[in-house]
Amino acid sequence: MANFESVKKDILQVMAEKGPGYDDGSIGPVLVRLAWHASGTYDKKTRTGGSNGATMRFHPESTDGANAGLHLARQFLEPIKHKHPKLSYADLWTLAGVVAIEQMGGPKINWQPGRSDKDPKTVQAKDIPPNGRLPDAAQGHDHLRSIFYRMGFNDQDIVALSGAHALGRCHTDRSGYSGPWTYTPTRFSNQYFKLLKEINWQKKKWDGPEQYVDPDDELMMLPSDMALLWDAKFKQYVDLYAADKEAFFKDFAIAFAKLLELGVNRPKI
Protein backbone atom coordinates (compact mmCIF):
# COMPACT_ATOMS: atom_id res chain seq x y z
CA MET A 1 0.00 0.00 0.00
CA ALA A 2 1.34 3.40 -0.96
CA ASN A 3 1.89 6.19 1.56
CA PHE A 4 -0.94 8.46 0.49
CA GLU A 5 0.12 11.46 2.56
CA SER A 6 3.43 11.33 0.72
CA VAL A 7 1.58 10.98 -2.59
CA LYS A 8 -0.50 14.07 -1.79
CA LYS A 9 2.64 16.08 -1.13
CA ASP A 10 4.13 14.88 -4.41
CA ILE A 11 0.98 15.92 -6.30
CA LEU A 12 1.21 19.39 -4.77
CA GLN A 13 4.90 19.53 -5.69
CA VAL A 14 4.15 18.64 -9.32
CA MET A 15 1.45 21.30 -9.38
CA ALA A 16 3.94 23.86 -8.08
CA GLU A 17 6.59 22.87 -10.63
CA LYS A 18 4.44 22.47 -13.75
CA GLY A 19 1.76 25.08 -13.10
CA PRO A 20 3.56 28.32 -13.96
CA GLY A 21 4.10 27.33 -17.58
CA TYR A 22 0.69 25.78 -18.19
CA ASP A 23 -2.50 27.52 -19.32
CA ASP A 24 -3.56 30.07 -16.68
CA GLY A 25 -0.72 29.15 -14.33
CA SER A 26 -2.03 25.88 -12.90
CA ILE A 27 -2.32 22.26 -13.94
CA GLY A 28 -5.05 21.86 -11.32
CA PRO A 29 -7.96 22.12 -13.77
CA VAL A 30 -6.61 19.45 -16.10
CA LEU A 31 -6.00 17.13 -13.13
CA VAL A 32 -9.64 17.57 -12.10
CA ARG A 33 -10.72 16.83 -15.67
CA LEU A 34 -8.60 13.65 -15.69
CA ALA A 35 -10.23 12.39 -12.48
CA TRP A 36 -13.67 13.29 -13.83
CA HIS A 37 -13.26 11.66 -17.24
CA ALA A 38 -11.56 8.56 -15.85
CA SER A 39 -14.63 8.01 -13.65
CA GLY A 40 -17.48 9.30 -15.81
CA THR A 41 -17.65 6.30 -18.14
CA TYR A 42 -19.61 4.20 -15.66
CA ASP A 43 -22.78 2.37 -16.65
CA LYS A 44 -24.80 1.19 -13.65
CA LYS A 45 -26.79 -1.37 -15.69
CA THR A 46 -23.77 -3.24 -17.05
CA ARG A 47 -21.50 -2.26 -14.16
CA THR A 48 -18.77 -1.35 -16.63
CA GLY A 49 -16.52 1.69 -16.84
CA GLY A 50 -15.69 4.00 -13.97
CA SER A 51 -12.45 4.87 -12.21
CA ASN A 52 -11.35 1.32 -11.42
CA GLY A 53 -8.91 -0.10 -13.94
CA ALA A 54 -7.45 3.20 -15.20
CA THR A 55 -8.52 2.15 -18.67
CA MET A 56 -7.81 5.55 -20.23
CA ARG A 57 -4.33 4.15 -20.80
CA PHE A 58 -5.77 1.96 -23.55
CA HIS A 59 -7.38 2.40 -26.96
CA PRO A 60 -10.12 3.42 -27.74
CA GLU A 61 -10.68 5.34 -24.47
CA SER A 62 -7.29 7.04 -24.75
CA THR A 63 -8.27 8.47 -28.14
CA ASP A 64 -11.84 9.45 -27.29
CA GLY A 65 -12.30 13.02 -28.49
CA ALA A 66 -13.73 13.92 -25.09
CA ASN A 67 -10.35 13.04 -23.57
CA ALA A 68 -8.25 15.21 -25.90
CA GLY A 69 -5.39 16.80 -23.98
CA LEU A 70 -5.61 14.48 -20.99
CA HIS A 71 -2.41 12.72 -22.03
CA LEU A 72 -0.72 15.83 -20.62
CA ALA A 73 -2.32 15.32 -17.22
CA ARG A 74 -1.26 11.69 -17.21
CA GLN A 75 2.29 12.70 -18.14
CA PHE A 76 2.44 15.23 -15.30
CA LEU A 77 1.61 12.46 -12.84
CA GLU A 78 3.88 9.77 -14.28
CA PRO A 79 6.92 10.60 -12.06
CA ILE A 80 4.73 10.10 -9.00
CA LYS A 81 3.72 6.66 -10.23
CA HIS A 82 7.39 5.76 -10.69
CA LYS A 83 8.21 7.01 -7.19
CA HIS A 84 5.35 5.00 -5.67
CA PRO A 85 5.27 1.72 -7.67
CA LYS A 86 2.60 0.16 -5.43
CA LEU A 87 0.26 3.07 -6.19
CA SER A 88 -2.34 2.28 -8.85
CA TYR A 89 -2.94 4.71 -11.68
CA ALA A 90 -6.63 4.60 -10.78
CA ASP A 91 -5.91 5.83 -7.24
CA LEU A 92 -3.34 8.36 -8.46
CA TRP A 93 -5.62 9.98 -11.05
CA THR A 94 -8.59 10.28 -8.71
CA LEU A 95 -6.52 11.48 -5.76
CA ALA A 96 -4.85 14.11 -7.97
CA GLY A 97 -8.28 15.55 -8.80
CA VAL A 98 -9.19 15.70 -5.11
CA VAL A 99 -5.90 17.34 -4.13
CA ALA A 100 -6.20 19.85 -6.99
CA ILE A 101 -9.72 20.90 -6.00
CA GLU A 102 -8.67 21.53 -2.42
CA GLN A 103 -5.47 23.33 -3.49
CA MET A 104 -7.55 25.67 -5.68
CA GLY A 105 -9.79 26.64 -2.78
CA GLY A 106 -12.48 24.02 -3.17
CA PRO A 107 -14.03 21.68 -0.62
CA LYS A 108 -12.36 18.67 0.91
CA ILE A 109 -13.51 15.55 -0.96
CA ASN A 110 -13.95 12.22 0.80
CA TRP A 111 -11.55 9.92 -1.06
CA GLN A 112 -10.64 6.31 -0.37
CA PRO A 113 -7.80 4.26 -1.88
CA GLY A 114 -8.17 0.71 -3.11
CA ARG A 115 -8.62 0.97 -6.88
CA SER A 116 -6.72 -1.42 -9.09
CA ASP A 117 -5.35 -1.16 -12.61
CA LYS A 118 -6.03 -3.38 -15.58
CA ASP A 119 -2.86 -5.17 -16.64
CA PRO A 120 -1.72 -4.12 -20.14
CA LYS A 121 -0.74 -7.75 -20.78
CA THR A 122 -4.16 -9.20 -20.02
CA VAL A 123 -6.63 -6.36 -20.61
CA GLN A 124 -9.42 -7.24 -23.03
CA ALA A 125 -11.64 -5.10 -25.25
CA LYS A 126 -14.61 -5.74 -22.94
CA ASP A 127 -12.68 -4.19 -20.06
CA ILE A 128 -12.49 -0.80 -21.79
CA PRO A 129 -15.65 1.34 -21.94
CA PRO A 130 -16.71 2.40 -25.44
CA ASN A 131 -16.35 5.99 -26.56
CA GLY A 132 -19.42 8.18 -26.25
CA ARG A 133 -20.12 7.69 -22.57
CA LEU A 134 -18.85 11.13 -21.51
CA PRO A 135 -20.97 14.29 -21.80
CA ASP A 136 -21.10 15.96 -25.21
CA ALA A 137 -20.80 19.73 -24.76
CA ALA A 138 -22.83 20.36 -27.92
CA GLN A 139 -25.93 18.70 -26.49
CA GLY A 140 -28.80 19.85 -24.29
CA HIS A 141 -30.78 18.73 -21.25
CA ASP A 142 -31.99 15.38 -22.61
CA HIS A 143 -28.44 14.30 -23.34
CA LEU A 144 -27.18 15.44 -19.94
CA ARG A 145 -29.86 13.43 -18.16
CA SER A 146 -29.17 10.37 -20.31
CA ILE A 147 -25.44 10.48 -19.53
CA PHE A 148 -25.71 11.23 -15.82
CA TYR A 149 -28.73 9.06 -15.04
CA ARG A 150 -26.79 6.14 -16.59
CA MET A 151 -24.18 6.65 -13.86
CA GLY A 152 -26.78 6.91 -11.08
CA PHE A 153 -26.90 10.69 -10.63
CA ASN A 154 -29.94 12.97 -10.34
CA ASP A 155 -30.68 16.51 -11.56
CA GLN A 156 -29.12 18.16 -8.53
CA ASP A 157 -25.94 16.11 -8.96
CA ILE A 158 -25.77 17.11 -12.62
CA VAL A 159 -25.82 20.81 -11.78
CA ALA A 160 -23.42 20.45 -8.84
CA LEU A 161 -20.87 18.53 -10.92
CA SER A 162 -21.22 21.04 -13.75
CA GLY A 163 -19.91 23.61 -11.29
CA ALA A 164 -16.43 22.21 -11.95
CA HIS A 165 -16.55 24.47 -15.01
CA ALA A 166 -15.51 27.22 -12.61
CA LEU A 167 -12.08 25.79 -13.44
CA GLY A 168 -10.02 25.72 -16.60
CA ARG A 169 -10.73 26.66 -20.18
CA CYS A 170 -11.51 25.13 -23.56
CA HIS A 171 -8.92 24.82 -26.33
CA THR A 172 -9.62 24.87 -30.05
CA ASP A 173 -6.99 22.17 -30.65
CA ARG A 174 -8.73 19.81 -28.21
CA SER A 175 -12.49 20.27 -27.93
CA GLY A 176 -12.81 22.84 -30.70
CA TYR A 177 -14.22 25.37 -28.24
CA SER A 178 -12.29 28.36 -26.97
CA GLY A 179 -12.01 30.29 -23.72
CA PRO A 180 -12.58 30.09 -19.95
CA TRP A 181 -15.95 29.92 -18.21
CA THR A 182 -14.96 32.31 -15.43
CA TYR A 183 -12.60 35.17 -14.65
CA THR A 184 -10.72 32.99 -12.14
CA PRO A 185 -10.13 29.66 -13.90
CA THR A 186 -7.66 28.42 -11.29
CA ARG A 187 -9.88 29.10 -8.27
CA PHE A 188 -12.72 26.81 -7.26
CA SER A 189 -15.82 28.89 -6.52
CA ASN A 190 -19.50 29.32 -7.36
CA GLN A 191 -18.65 32.04 -9.89
CA TYR A 192 -19.68 29.73 -12.75
CA PHE A 193 -23.29 29.80 -11.57
CA LYS A 194 -23.28 33.54 -10.91
CA LEU A 195 -21.96 34.32 -14.38
CA LEU A 196 -24.29 31.83 -16.03
CA LYS A 197 -27.22 33.76 -14.56
CA GLU A 198 -25.96 37.33 -14.76
CA ILE A 199 -24.42 37.63 -18.22
CA ASN A 200 -26.40 38.16 -21.39
CA TRP A 201 -24.89 35.27 -23.33
CA GLN A 202 -24.88 35.47 -27.11
CA LYS A 203 -23.87 32.97 -29.77
CA LYS A 204 -20.25 33.48 -30.74
CA LYS A 205 -19.77 34.65 -34.31
CA TRP A 206 -17.02 32.43 -35.66
CA ASP A 207 -16.34 29.37 -37.79
CA GLY A 208 -16.06 27.07 -34.78
CA PRO A 209 -18.73 24.98 -33.02
CA GLU A 210 -21.70 26.67 -31.37
CA GLN A 211 -20.77 28.33 -28.09
CA TYR A 212 -21.90 31.39 -26.20
CA VAL A 213 -19.87 34.43 -25.16
CA ASP A 214 -20.22 37.49 -22.96
CA PRO A 215 -20.48 40.95 -24.63
CA ASP A 216 -16.68 41.39 -24.44
CA ASP A 217 -15.96 37.90 -25.81
CA GLU A 218 -13.74 37.12 -22.81
CA LEU A 219 -15.77 34.28 -21.30
CA MET A 220 -17.75 31.45 -22.83
CA MET A 221 -20.43 28.90 -22.10
CA LEU A 222 -21.12 25.68 -23.95
CA PRO A 223 -24.54 24.51 -25.14
CA SER A 224 -24.55 22.00 -22.27
CA ASP A 225 -23.96 24.86 -19.83
CA MET A 226 -26.81 26.89 -21.26
CA ALA A 227 -29.06 23.85 -20.86
CA LEU A 228 -28.77 24.28 -17.09
CA LEU A 229 -30.21 27.75 -17.45
CA TRP A 230 -32.97 26.85 -19.91
CA ASP A 231 -34.29 23.76 -18.11
CA ALA A 232 -36.51 24.69 -15.15
CA LYS A 233 -35.54 21.67 -13.03
CA PHE A 234 -31.85 22.38 -13.54
CA LYS A 235 -32.21 26.12 -13.07
CA GLN A 236 -33.52 25.83 -9.51
CA TYR A 237 -30.11 24.44 -8.54
CA VAL A 238 -28.27 27.04 -10.61
CA ASP A 239 -30.16 29.67 -8.59
CA LEU A 240 -29.34 27.90 -5.31
CA TYR A 241 -25.62 27.58 -6.00
CA ALA A 242 -25.28 31.11 -7.39
CA ALA A 243 -26.70 32.43 -4.11
CA ASP A 244 -25.10 29.99 -1.67
CA LYS A 245 -21.45 28.97 -2.10
CA GLU A 246 -21.52 26.74 0.97
CA ALA A 247 -24.46 24.76 -0.42
CA PHE A 248 -22.60 24.31 -3.71
CA PHE A 249 -19.38 23.20 -2.01
CA LYS A 250 -21.28 20.71 0.15
CA ASP A 251 -23.26 19.19 -2.73
CA PHE A 252 -20.28 19.17 -5.09
CA ALA A 253 -18.11 17.37 -2.54
CA ILE A 254 -20.75 14.65 -2.14
CA ALA A 255 -21.36 14.23 -5.88
CA PHE A 256 -17.67 14.28 -6.81
CA ALA A 257 -16.84 11.69 -4.16
CA LYS A 258 -19.61 9.50 -5.59
CA LEU A 259 -18.26 10.03 -9.11
CA LEU A 260 -14.79 8.85 -8.13
CA GLU A 261 -16.24 5.69 -6.55
CA LEU A 262 -18.04 4.58 -9.71
CA GLY A 263 -16.91 1.13 -10.81
CA VAL A 264 -14.96 0.48 -7.60
CA ASN A 265 -15.84 -2.83 -6.00
CA ARG A 266 -15.32 -2.64 -2.28
CA PRO A 267 -15.92 -5.43 0.25
CA LYS A 268 -19.15 -4.94 2.14
CA ILE A 269 -18.67 -4.74 5.89
C-alpha positions in Angstrom: 0.0 0.0 0.0 1.3 3.4 -1.0 1.9 6.2 1.6 -0.9 8.5 0.5 0.1 11.5 2.6 3.4 11.3 0.7 1.6 11.0 -2.6 -0.5 14.1 -1.8 2.6 16.1 -1.1 4.1 14.9 -4.4 1.0 15.9 -6.3 1.2 19.4 -4.8 4.9 19.5 -5.7 4.2 18.6 -9.3 1.4 21.3 -9.4 3.9 23.9 -8.1 6.6 22.9 -10.6 4.4 22.5 -13.8 1.8 25.1 -13.1 3.6 28.3 -14.0 4.1 27.3 -17.6 0.7 25.8 -18.2 -2.5 27.5 -19.3 -3.6 30.1 -16.7 -0.7 29.2 -14.3 -2.0 25.9 -12.9 -2.3 22.3 -13.9 -5.1 21.9 -11.3 -8.0 22.1 -13.8 -6.6 19.5 -16.1 -6.0 17.1 -13.1 -9.6 17.6 -12.1 -10.7 16.8 -15.7 -8.6 13.7 -15.7 -10.2 12.4 -12.5 -13.7 13.3 -13.8 -13.3 11.7 -17.2 -11.6 8.6 -15.8 -14.6 8.0 -13.7 -17.5 9.3 -15.8 -17.6 6.3 -18.1 -19.6 4.2 -15.7 -22.8 2.4 -16.6 -24.8 1.2 -13.6 -26.8 -1.4 -15.7 -23.8 -3.2 -17.0 -21.5 -2.3 -14.2 -18.8 -1.4 -16.6 -16.5 1.7 -16.8 -15.7 4.0 -14.0 -12.4 4.9 -12.2 -11.4 1.3 -11.4 -8.9 -0.1 -13.9 -7.5 3.2 -15.2 -8.5 2.1 -18.7 -7.8 5.6 -20.2 -4.3 4.2 -20.8 -5.8 2.0 -23.5 -7.4 2.4 -27.0 -10.1 3.4 -27.7 -10.7 5.3 -24.5 -7.3 7.0 -24.7 -8.3 8.5 -28.1 -11.8 9.5 -27.3 -12.3 13.0 -28.5 -13.7 13.9 -25.1 -10.3 13.0 -23.6 -8.2 15.2 -25.9 -5.4 16.8 -24.0 -5.6 14.5 -21.0 -2.4 12.7 -22.0 -0.7 15.8 -20.6 -2.3 15.3 -17.2 -1.3 11.7 -17.2 2.3 12.7 -18.1 2.4 15.2 -15.3 1.6 12.5 -12.8 3.9 9.8 -14.3 6.9 10.6 -12.1 4.7 10.1 -9.0 3.7 6.7 -10.2 7.4 5.8 -10.7 8.2 7.0 -7.2 5.3 5.0 -5.7 5.3 1.7 -7.7 2.6 0.2 -5.4 0.3 3.1 -6.2 -2.3 2.3 -8.8 -2.9 4.7 -11.7 -6.6 4.6 -10.8 -5.9 5.8 -7.2 -3.3 8.4 -8.5 -5.6 10.0 -11.1 -8.6 10.3 -8.7 -6.5 11.5 -5.8 -4.9 14.1 -8.0 -8.3 15.5 -8.8 -9.2 15.7 -5.1 -5.9 17.3 -4.1 -6.2 19.8 -7.0 -9.7 20.9 -6.0 -8.7 21.5 -2.4 -5.5 23.3 -3.5 -7.5 25.7 -5.7 -9.8 26.6 -2.8 -12.5 24.0 -3.2 -14.0 21.7 -0.6 -12.4 18.7 0.9 -13.5 15.6 -1.0 -14.0 12.2 0.8 -11.5 9.9 -1.1 -10.6 6.3 -0.4 -7.8 4.3 -1.9 -8.2 0.7 -3.1 -8.6 1.0 -6.9 -6.7 -1.4 -9.1 -5.4 -1.2 -12.6 -6.0 -3.4 -15.6 -2.9 -5.2 -16.6 -1.7 -4.1 -20.1 -0.7 -7.7 -20.8 -4.2 -9.2 -20.0 -6.6 -6.4 -20.6 -9.4 -7.2 -23.0 -11.6 -5.1 -25.2 -14.6 -5.7 -22.9 -12.7 -4.2 -20.1 -12.5 -0.8 -21.8 -15.6 1.3 -21.9 -16.7 2.4 -25.4 -16.3 6.0 -26.6 -19.4 8.2 -26.3 -20.1 7.7 -22.6 -18.8 11.1 -21.5 -21.0 14.3 -21.8 -21.1 16.0 -25.2 -20.8 19.7 -24.8 -22.8 20.4 -27.9 -25.9 18.7 -26.5 -28.8 19.9 -24.3 -30.8 18.7 -21.2 -32.0 15.4 -22.6 -28.4 14.3 -23.3 -27.2 15.4 -19.9 -29.9 13.4 -18.2 -29.2 10.4 -20.3 -25.4 10.5 -19.5 -25.7 11.2 -15.8 -28.7 9.1 -15.0 -26.8 6.1 -16.6 -24.2 6.7 -13.9 -26.8 6.9 -11.1 -26.9 10.7 -10.6 -29.9 13.0 -10.3 -30.7 16.5 -11.6 -29.1 18.2 -8.5 -25.9 16.1 -9.0 -25.8 17.1 -12.6 -25.8 20.8 -11.8 -23.4 20.4 -8.8 -20.9 18.5 -10.9 -21.2 21.0 -13.8 -19.9 23.6 -11.3 -16.4 22.2 -11.9 -16.5 24.5 -15.0 -15.5 27.2 -12.6 -12.1 25.8 -13.4 -10.0 25.7 -16.6 -10.7 26.7 -20.2 -11.5 25.1 -23.6 -8.9 24.8 -26.3 -9.6 24.9 -30.1 -7.0 22.2 -30.7 -8.7 19.8 -28.2 -12.5 20.3 -27.9 -12.8 22.8 -30.7 -14.2 25.4 -28.2 -12.3 28.4 -27.0 -12.0 30.3 -23.7 -12.6 30.1 -19.9 -15.9 29.9 -18.2 -15.0 32.3 -15.4 -12.6 35.2 -14.6 -10.7 33.0 -12.1 -10.1 29.7 -13.9 -7.7 28.4 -11.3 -9.9 29.1 -8.3 -12.7 26.8 -7.3 -15.8 28.9 -6.5 -19.5 29.3 -7.4 -18.6 32.0 -9.9 -19.7 29.7 -12.8 -23.3 29.8 -11.6 -23.3 33.5 -10.9 -22.0 34.3 -14.4 -24.3 31.8 -16.0 -27.2 33.8 -14.6 -26.0 37.3 -14.8 -24.4 37.6 -18.2 -26.4 38.2 -21.4 -24.9 35.3 -23.3 -24.9 35.5 -27.1 -23.9 33.0 -29.8 -20.3 33.5 -30.7 -19.8 34.7 -34.3 -17.0 32.4 -35.7 -16.3 29.4 -37.8 -16.1 27.1 -34.8 -18.7 25.0 -33.0 -21.7 26.7 -31.4 -20.8 28.3 -28.1 -21.9 31.4 -26.2 -19.9 34.4 -25.2 -20.2 37.5 -23.0 -20.5 40.9 -24.6 -16.7 41.4 -24.4 -16.0 37.9 -25.8 -13.7 37.1 -22.8 -15.8 34.3 -21.3 -17.7 31.4 -22.8 -20.4 28.9 -22.1 -21.1 25.7 -23.9 -24.5 24.5 -25.1 -24.5 22.0 -22.3 -24.0 24.9 -19.8 -26.8 26.9 -21.3 -29.1 23.8 -20.9 -28.8 24.3 -17.1 -30.2 27.8 -17.4 -33.0 26.9 -19.9 -34.3 23.8 -18.1 -36.5 24.7 -15.1 -35.5 21.7 -13.0 -31.9 22.4 -13.5 -32.2 26.1 -13.1 -33.5 25.8 -9.5 -30.1 24.4 -8.5 -28.3 27.0 -10.6 -30.2 29.7 -8.6 -29.3 27.9 -5.3 -25.6 27.6 -6.0 -25.3 31.1 -7.4 -26.7 32.4 -4.1 -25.1 30.0 -1.7 -21.4 29.0 -2.1 -21.5 26.7 1.0 -24.5 24.8 -0.4 -22.6 24.3 -3.7 -19.4 23.2 -2.0 -21.3 20.7 0.1 -23.3 19.2 -2.7 -20.3 19.2 -5.1 -18.1 17.4 -2.5 -20.8 14.6 -2.1 -21.4 14.2 -5.9 -17.7 14.3 -6.8 -16.8 11.7 -4.2 -19.6 9.5 -5.6 -18.3 10.0 -9.1 -14.8 8.8 -8.1 -16.2 5.7 -6.5 -18.0 4.6 -9.7 -16.9 1.1 -10.8 -15.0 0.5 -7.6 -15.8 -2.8 -6.0 -15.3 -2.6 -2.3 -15.9 -5.4 0.2 -19.2 -4.9 2.1 -18.7 -4.7 5.9 
